[in-house]
Amino acid sequence: MNIPIINIQALVALLFFLAALFVGRAVVKIYAGVLPGFSGMVFYLRVLLGFLLAGAIFLAYYSFIGVDVISGN
């Protein structure tokens, strides 16, 4: 199976976005007191959420314009 690298890049962007949704939901549940946690953990998860969203936007943008950033070619 020979999948173009641009399609793999788009799938990775989608996975980053789904992971960001999961982390965002965890942040809301910890902040509401449903899940155990503390303010430092919420801060860490919000930073992680920012990096996941930035990576998803970056990879999705470059996959839409057809530039391969994963392999560097």
CORNORTA-V881241 format. One record per backbone hydrogen bond with DSSP energy under -1.0 kcal/mol. NH is the residue of the N-H (numbers start at 1). CO is the residue of the C=O. If there is no record, write none. Layout:
BEGIN
NH,CO + NH,CO
END
This chain:
BEGIN
8,4 + 9,5 + 10,6 + 11,7 + 12,8 + 13,9 + 14,10 + 15,11 + 16,12 + 17,13 + 18,14 + 19,15 + 20,16 + 21,17 + 22,18 + 23,19 + 24,20 + 25,21 + 26,22 + 27,23 + 28,24 + 29,25 + 30,26 + 31,27 + 32,28 + 34,29 + 35,29 + 42,38 + 43,39 + 44,40 + 45,41 + 46,42 + 47,43 + 48,44 + 49,45 + 50,46 + 51,47 + 52,48 + 53,49 + 54,50 + 55,51 + 56,52 + 57,53 + 58,54 + 59,55 + 60,56 + 61,57 + 62,58 + 63,59 + 64,60 + 65,61 + 67,62
END
